[in-house]
Amino acid sequence: MADSPADDIKQMSFEAALRELETIVGKLESGQAPLAESIAIYERGEALKAHCEALLKAAEMRIEKITLRSGQPTGTEPLDPQ
């Protein structure tokens, strides 16, 4: 079991975190949550967003592009992040 809410977020997959973030956005956009709950779920949403961004960055760094010479693959090199 997670020790804190931030710990459970660290264990979430990208897809699970994104689903929960979408749920939070829906609640906030509806305006139906009381103020205290809105603040708490907004804070959780920020943590989920940061987690998703970190997972995407890690995935991006793992991607390699194939290098070609005369139309033939010659190897790989790190993906240019720009």
VEXTORDREN-42583 format. One record per residue: residue number from 1; residue in three letters; x, y, z of N, C-alpha, C, CB in turn. Coordinates in pm, 1 decimal, always signed. Glycine has a CB too. Layout:
// residues N
(rec NUM; 'Ala'; (X; Y; Z); (X; Y; Z); (X; Y; Z); (X; Y; Z));
...
END
This chain:
// residues 82
(rec 1; 'Met'; (+84.2; -117.8; +0.0); (+0.0; +0.0; +0.0); (+88.8; +124.3; +0.0); (-95.9; -0.3; +122.0));
(rec 2; 'Ala'; (+45.2; +228.3; -66.6); (+124.4; +350.9; -77.7); (+124.6; +426.0; +55.1); (+69.5; +441.2; -190.3));
(rec 3; 'Asp'; (+236.9; +491.5; +85.0); (+248.0; +567.0; +209.1); (+178.3; +702.4; +200.5); (+393.8; +586.5; +244.8));
(rec 4; 'Ser'; (+174.0; +761.2; +83.9); (+110.9; +891.7; +66.2); (+50.1; +898.2; -72.9); (+213.1; +1007.1; +87.5));
(rec 5; 'Pro'; (-36.2; +998.1; -97.2); (-94.4; +1010.7; -231.0); (+11.3; +1025.2; -340.5); (-187.8; +1129.6; -235.2));
(rec 6; 'Ala'; (+121.1; +1094.1; -311.2); (+226.7; +1110.1; -411.6); (+292.4; +975.9; -443.1); (+332.7; +1210.9; -362.8));
(rec 7; 'Asp'; (+303.2; +888.7; -342.4); (+362.2; +756.6; -365.3); (+276.2; +673.9; -459.2); (+381.0; +682.6; -233.1));
(rec 8; 'Asp'; (+144.2; +681.6; -445.6); (+59.8; +601.7; -534.2); (+67.2; +654.4; -676.8); (-85.8; +601.7; -484.9));
(rec 9; 'Ile'; (+85.4; +782.4; -694.3); (+99.0; +838.6; -829.0); (+227.1; +787.3; -893.7); (+99.1; +993.7; -824.4));
(rec 10; 'Lys'; (+335.2; +778.2; -818.3); (+463.4; +730.9; -872.7); (+453.0; +588.8; -925.5); (+572.2; +738.0; -765.9));
(rec 11; 'Gln'; (+359.7; +511.7; -873.9); (+343.0; +372.5; -916.0); (+248.1; +357.2; -1034.3); (+292.7; +289.8; -800.4));
(rec 12; 'Met'; (+179.8; +464.4; -1073.3); (+78.2; +456.9; -1179.4); (+140.4; +450.6; -1317.2); (-15.4; +576.1; -1171.6));
(rec 13; 'Ser'; (+72.5; +376.8; -1404.9); (+111.7; +378.8; -1545.4); (+69.0; +512.6; -1604.9); (+48.1; +259.0; -1624.0));
(rec 14; 'Phe'; (+124.3; +543.3; -1720.7); (+86.2; +666.1; -1789.5); (-63.7; +668.4; -1815.9); (+163.6; +680.3; -1921.1));
(rec 15; 'Glu'; (-116.5; +556.0; -1863.9); (-257.6; +549.3; -1901.2); (-349.3; +568.1; -1780.2); (-287.6; +416.0; -1968.7));
(rec 16; 'Ala'; (-313.4; +506.7; -1667.4); (-395.2; +520.2; -1546.0); (-391.3; +663.9; -1494.5); (-346.2; +422.8; -1436.1));
(rec 17; 'Ala'; (-273.7; +724.5; -1495.9); (-260.2; +862.3; -1449.7); (-338.2; +957.4; -1540.3); (-112.0; +903.1; -1444.7));
(rec 18; 'Leu'; (-332.0; +934.4; -1669.8); (-404.1; +1019.2; -1763.9); (-555.8; +1006.3; -1745.6); (-365.0; +983.4; -1907.7));
(rec 19; 'Arg'; (-604.0; +883.6; -1724.0); (-747.8; +863.6; -1699.8); (-793.4; +939.2; -1575.9); (-779.6; +714.0; -1684.4));
(rec 20; 'Glu'; (-715.0; +927.3; -1467.6); (-752.8; +998.0; -1345.1); (-746.7; +1148.9; -1365.7); (-661.4; +956.6; -1228.7));
(rec 21; 'Leu'; (-647.3; +1196.0; -1437.5); (-635.8; +1338.8; -1465.7); (-756.5; +1388.0; -1545.2); (-505.9; +1368.1; -1542.3));
(rec 22; 'Glu'; (-801.8; +1310.5; -1642.3); (-921.1; +1347.7; -1719.8); (-1044.5; +1353.9; -1631.0); (-944.2; +1248.2; -1834.2));
(rec 23; 'Thr'; (-1055.6; +1262.7; -1535.4); (-1167.9; +1263.7; -1441.2); (-1164.4; +1389.9; -1356.0); (-1164.7; +1138.4; -1351.1));
(rec 24; 'Ile'; (-1046.7; +1426.1; -1308.9); (-1030.9; +1546.5; -1227.3); (-1068.4; +1670.7; -1306.7); (-886.9; +1558.2; -1175.8));
(rec 25; 'Val'; (-1021.6; +1679.0; -1429.3); (-1055.2; +1794.7; -1513.3); (-1207.1; +1805.2; -1530.5); (-985.7; +1783.9; -1652.0));
(rec 26; 'Gly'; (-1271.7; +1692.1; -1553.3); (-1417.2; +1692.1; -1567.3); (-1487.0; +1743.1; -1442.6); (-1466.3; +1553.0; -1599.4));
(rec 27; 'Lys'; (-1441.6; +1699.7; -1325.4); (-1502.1; +1745.8; -1199.4); (-1482.8; +1896.0; -1182.1); (-1441.2; +1670.5; -1078.9));
(rec 28; 'Leu'; (-1360.8; +1942.4; -1210.5); (-1333.2; +2085.2; -1193.8); (-1412.4; +2169.3; -1293.0); (-1183.9; +2112.6; -1210.1));
(rec 29; 'Glu'; (-1423.6; +2122.4; -1416.2); (-1498.1; +2197.1; -1517.6); (-1647.6; +2201.1; -1487.8); (-1474.9; +2136.1; -1654.7));
(rec 30; 'Ser'; (-1698.2; +2097.6; -1421.6); (-1841.9; +2094.1; -1391.5); (-1879.8; +2195.5; -1284.9); (-1883.0; +1954.7; -1346.4));
(rec 31; 'Gly'; (-1782.8; +2232.8; -1200.2); (-1810.9; +2329.0; -1094.3); (-1895.9; +2272.1; -982.1); (-1878.9; +2448.6; -1151.7));
(rec 32; 'Gln'; (-1913.5; +2142.1; -977.4); (-1999.9; +2079.4; -877.9); (-1927.0; +2042.9; -748.8); (-2062.3; +1956.3; -936.1));
(rec 33; 'Ala'; (-1795.9; +2041.4; -749.0); (-1721.0; +2003.3; -628.9); (-1712.1; +2123.4; -533.8); (-1578.2; +1952.1; -666.5));
(rec 34; 'Pro'; (-1724.3; +2097.7; -404.1); (-1705.2; +2205.9; -306.5); (-1562.6; +2260.9; -315.0); (-1734.9; +2155.6; -162.8));
(rec 35; 'Leu'; (-1542.9; +2380.5; -265.4); (-1413.9; +2448.8; -277.4); (-1299.0; +2366.2; -222.1); (-1419.0; +2581.9; -206.2));
(rec 36; 'Ala'; (-1311.4; +2313.7; -102.3); (-1201.7; +2237.2; -41.2); (-1167.6; +2115.2; -126.5); (-1239.4; +2193.1; +102.4));
(rec 37; 'Glu'; (-1269.3; +2045.5; -177.4); (-1244.7; +1929.6; -262.9); (-1179.8; +1973.1; -394.0); (-1375.9; +1853.7; -290.7));
(rec 38; 'Ser'; (-1225.8; +2084.3; -449.0); (-1168.4; +2135.1; -573.7); (-1019.9; +2163.0; -558.1); (-1240.9; +2262.0; -618.3));
(rec 39; 'Ile'; (-982.1; +2222.2; -446.9); (-840.6; +2252.4; -423.2); (-760.7; +2122.9; -411.6); (-823.4; +2338.1; -295.3));
(rec 40; 'Ala'; (-812.9; +2026.1; -337.2); (-742.5; +1899.0; -318.3); (-727.1; +1824.1; -450.6); (-817.1; +1811.3; -216.7));
(rec 41; 'Ile'; (-833.0; +1817.9; -530.0); (-821.4; +1743.9; -655.6); (-737.5; +1820.4; -758.0); (-960.3; +1715.1; -712.9));
(rec 42; 'Tyr'; (-737.9; +1953.0; -749.4); (-650.0; +2031.3; -836.7); (-504.1; +1998.0; -805.9); (-676.2; +2183.7; -819.3));
(rec 43; 'Glu'; (-470.0; +1992.0; -677.0); (-333.1; +1959.6; -637.0); (-295.0; +1819.0; -684.3); (-317.5; +1970.7; -483.7));
(rec 44; 'Arg'; (-386.8; +1724.4; -672.4); (-359.6; +1588.4; -720.2); (-343.2; +1590.5; -872.6); (-474.5; +1490.4; -678.4));
(rec 45; 'Gly'; (-424.6; +1669.7; -939.5); (-414.0; +1682.8; -1083.9); (-277.8; +1735.6; -1126.2); (-522.7; +1773.8; -1135.9));
(rec 46; 'Glu'; (-225.9; +1830.7; -1053.4); (-92.6; +1884.1; -1083.3); (+13.3; +1774.8; -1067.9); (-59.9; +2004.0; -990.7));
(rec 47; 'Ala'; (+0.6; +1692.7; -963.2); (+95.9; +1583.4; -942.6); (+83.2; +1479.5; -1054.3); (+73.2; +1516.9; -804.7));
(rec 48; 'Leu'; (-39.2; +1449.5; -1095.0); (-60.2; +1354.6; -1204.3); (-2.2; +1408.0; -1334.9); (-209.8; +1324.9; -1221.4));
(rec 49; 'Lys'; (-21.1; +1536.5; -1359.9); (+32.5; +1598.9; -1481.3); (+185.3; +1590.2; -1482.7); (-12.9; +1746.6; -1491.3));
(rec 50; 'Ala'; (+248.3; +1619.0; -1371.6); (+394.3; +1611.6; -1363.3); (+442.2; +1467.8; -1385.8); (+443.4; +1663.7; -1226.0));
(rec 51; 'His'; (+369.7; +1372.3; -1330.8); (+405.7; +1231.0; -1348.4); (+395.1; +1191.3; -1495.9); (+314.6; +1140.2; -1261.7));
(rec 52; 'Cys'; (+287.0; +1231.1; -1560.9); (+269.4; +1199.6; -1703.1); (+380.9; +1262.4; -1787.3); (+131.6; +1248.8; -1752.3));
(rec 53; 'Glu'; (+414.3; +1386.5; -1758.3); (+520.9; +1453.6; -1832.1); (+654.9; +1381.8; -1813.1); (+532.4; +1599.8; -1787.3));
(rec 54; 'Ala'; (+682.1; +1336.2; -1691.1); (+807.8; +1265.2; -1664.7); (+811.7; +1132.4; -1739.9); (+825.5; +1241.0; -1513.5));
(rec 55; 'Leu'; (+698.9; +1061.2; -1742.1); (+694.5; +934.3; -1815.1); (+712.1; +956.0; -1965.0); (+562.4; +862.0; -1787.9));
(rec 56; 'Leu'; (+651.5; +1060.7; -2018.3); (+667.3; +1090.1; -2160.6); (+811.8; +1126.8; -2193.9); (+573.5; +1203.6; -2202.0));
(rec 57; 'Lys'; (+874.3; +1204.3; -2109.2); (+1013.5; +1244.7; -2130.8); (+1104.3; +1122.2; -2128.9); (+1058.5; +1346.8; -2023.5));
(rec 58; 'Ala'; (+1080.6; +1031.3; -2034.4); (+1161.5; +909.8; -2026.6); (+1143.1; +824.8; -2151.7); (+1124.9; +828.6; -1901.4));
(rec 59; 'Ala'; (+1020.6; +815.1; -2199.5); (+994.1; +736.4; -2320.5); (+1061.9; +800.7; -2441.0); (+841.9; +723.5; -2345.1));
(rec 60; 'Glu'; (+1055.4; +931.7; -2449.0); (+1118.2; +1003.4; -2560.4); (+1268.2; +979.2; -2564.3); (+1090.1; +1153.1; -2550.2));
(rec 61; 'Met'; (+1329.7; +975.3; -2448.3); (+1474.2; +956.4; -2442.6); (+1513.9; +814.6; -2483.0); (+1525.7; +987.0; -2302.5));
(rec 62; 'Arg'; (+1421.7; +720.4; -2475.0); (+1451.4; +582.0; -2511.8); (+1436.1; +557.4; -2661.7); (+1360.9; +487.5; -2435.1));
(rec 63; 'Ile'; (+1365.4; +645.4; -2729.6); (+1341.6; +627.0; -2872.4); (+1469.8; +657.4; -2949.2); (+1225.2; +717.4; -2921.5));
(rec 64; 'Glu'; (+1499.1; +574.2; -3043.7); (+1614.2; +597.3; -3130.1); (+1565.4; +606.9; -3274.2); (+1720.3; +484.0; -3114.2));
(rec 65; 'Lys'; (+1634.1; +684.7; -3352.8); (+1599.7; +690.8; -3494.1); (+1700.7; +608.7; -3573.4); (+1596.0; +837.8; -3544.4));
(rec 66; 'Ile'; (+1654.1; +550.7; -3678.8); (+1739.0; +468.5; -3764.3); (+1815.8; +560.5; -3858.2); (+1654.9; +363.8; -3844.4));
(rec 67; 'Thr'; (+1946.4; +539.7; -3867.9); (+2028.0; +618.7; -3960.1); (+2039.4; +542.6; -4091.8); (+2169.8; +648.1; -3899.8));
(rec 68; 'Leu'; (+2040.2; +618.4; -4198.6); (+2048.1; +559.8; -4332.5); (+2170.7; +613.3; -4406.1); (+1919.3; +589.9; -4413.1));
(rec 69; 'Arg'; (+2230.0; +528.3; -4488.4); (+2336.7; +570.1; -4578.8); (+2305.9; +502.6; -4712.4); (+2482.0; +531.2; -4523.4));
(rec 70; 'Ser'; (+2290.4; +581.7; -4814.5); (+2256.1; +531.5; -4947.8); (+2127.9; +448.5; -4943.9); (+2371.5; +447.6; -5004.7));
(rec 71; 'Gly'; (+2033.9; +491.7; -4861.4); (+1904.9; +423.9; -4853.8); (+1903.7; +297.0; -4772.8); (+1858.8; +393.2; -4988.2));
(rec 72; 'Gln'; (+2017.3; +261.6; -4713.7); (+2025.4; +138.6; -4634.5); (+2046.5; +172.9; -4486.3); (+2140.5; +47.4; -4686.4));
(rec 73; 'Pro'; (+1978.3; +99.8; -4396.8); (+1999.6; +125.4; -4252.7); (+2143.6; +95.9; -4214.0); (+1903.4; +39.8; -4166.6));
(rec 74; 'Thr'; (+2203.0; +187.3; -4136.8); (+2342.4; +168.9; -4095.3); (+2354.9; +161.3; -3942.9); (+2429.3; +283.3; -4149.2));
(rec 75; 'Gly'; (+2249.9; +183.3; -3872.6); (+2255.4; +180.3; -3725.9); (+2148.1; +270.3; -3669.1); (+2394.5; +223.5; -3674.3));
(rec 76; 'Thr'; (+2168.9; +306.7; -3544.5); (+2075.1; +395.8; -3477.4); (+2152.9; +504.8; -3406.0); (+1985.5; +317.9; -3377.9));
(rec 77; 'Glu'; (+2083.4; +611.9; -3374.2); (+2139.6; +719.7; -3294.9); (+2027.1; +776.1; -3209.3); (+2204.7; +830.5; -3385.2));
(rec 78; 'Pro'; (+2061.6; +846.5; -3100.9); (+1956.4; +902.2; -3016.0); (+1867.2; +997.2; -3095.3); (+2017.6; +975.3; -2895.7));
(rec 79; 'Leu'; (+1740.1; +997.5; -3057.8); (+1643.4; +1086.3; -3121.1); (+1677.0; +1229.8; -3084.9); (+1498.7; +1051.2; -3078.4));
(rec 80; 'Asp'; (+1677.2; +1317.8; -3182.0); (+1698.2; +1459.9; -3158.1); (+1570.7; +1514.3; -3095.1); (+1734.5; +1536.7; -3290.7));
(rec 81; 'Pro'; (+1574.9; +1562.0; -2970.2); (+1453.2; +1607.2; -2903.6); (+1391.6; +1733.6; -2961.8); (+1481.7; +1629.7; -2760.9));
(rec 82; 'Gln'; (+1455.2; +1793.8; -3060.2); (+1399.8; +1916.9; -3116.9); (+1341.5; +1889.9; -3246.9); (+1502.0; +2024.0; -3129.3));
END
